[in-house]
Amino acid sequence: MLKSKHELTAVHQTMILCGHNHIPRIVQLSAGRLVVNPGSVGLPAYSDDLPVAHKMENGSPHARYAVISKTATAWAVEQIAVPYDWNKAARQARRLGQEEWAVWLETGWA
């Protein structure tokens, strides 16, 4: 997980795509570089004990993705939140004995 923008000093690409932390975010770095994380399509929140205890939360159950395009002078990023039947997904999680997942899917909170 990226802890600071200084960890990217050796990366020279103008667009840096990230994932896994489930939190949609756009961070502007020096010289026009962008760090983009679209969020999570299928799990808007979770908690885990590894490598250290942590939680990730979107605060909403929507599926998320990003559309990125290059303009003449910069990158354009559109973050999109899409409703879907998260209650159905939560019911399936409960059928599988995954109550925590059901709550995460329904609420976006861990």
N, C-alpha and C positions, 0 to 999 in steps of 0.2 A: 504494500500500500504506500502511495506517495505521501511522505510526511511533510515535505516542504518543496517549494518551487526550486530551491537550490539543488535538489537531487536531479534536476533536468538540465543542468548547465552543460553537460556533454552531448545533449540531444540537440541537433540543429534543424530538424524538420520543422516546417511552419505549422503543421497540424499533428497533434499528438492525441491518439485515441486510447482511452482507458476503459476498463470494465471491472467487474467482480465486486466492487463495493456497493453496488445497487443504488447509489445516490446520484441523481442527475445534476450535472454541474458543468459550467463553462468557466475556465480560468484564463485570463489574458496574461501572457508573459511578455518579456521584453522583445523588442523588434517584431512585434506583430504575431508572435507565436501563440497558438491556442491549445489548451488542454481541454478535451471534451470527454465526458462520461455520459452516455445517454440514459443511464438508469437501468432498470430491470424490466424485462418483458414479463417474467413470471413470478417473481418473489419480491414484493416491495419492502419487506423488512425481514430481519432475522437477528438472532443472537448466537454467539459461539464462544467457546472457551479457548480456542486455538487461533493464532499462537499465544494470544493473551485474551482475557475476557473482553468482549466488545459487542456492540449492537450497531446495526445499520437500519435506518428508518427513512422512508419517503414521506410518511404522514398521510398517504392516500393509497388506495388499493389499485389504482390505474396501472395498466401496462405502459411502458415507456420506450421510446426510441428517439433517434435524432436523424434529421436530414441535414446533410452538410453539402454546401456548394461553394465553388470558388468564383468570386466576382473578379473584376479587373484589378481590384486593389486589395482585397482581403477575403477571408473566409466568412461565409454566412452560415449560421447554425440555427436550426429550428428544433427546439425540444418539444416533443409531442407526447401528451398523456391521453391514453385511449381507454374508454370504459369497456369492460367485458363482463361476463357473468362470473365475478369473483366469488359470489355465494355458492355457485355450483362447484368451483374449484375447492372452496373451503369444505363443502360437504364431502367431496372425495377425500380430502385430507383427513377428515374425521373418520370416514369409513376405514381408512388405513391406520387409525389410531394415532394420528399426528395432530393433536389439539393445538399445539403451539403454532404449527404451520397454518392451521385453519384461521387462527386469530391474525397472524401476520398477513395472510391473503385478504381477509375481510377488511382490515383496518389500515395496513401500512405502518403499524407500530409494533415494536417488539417489547 
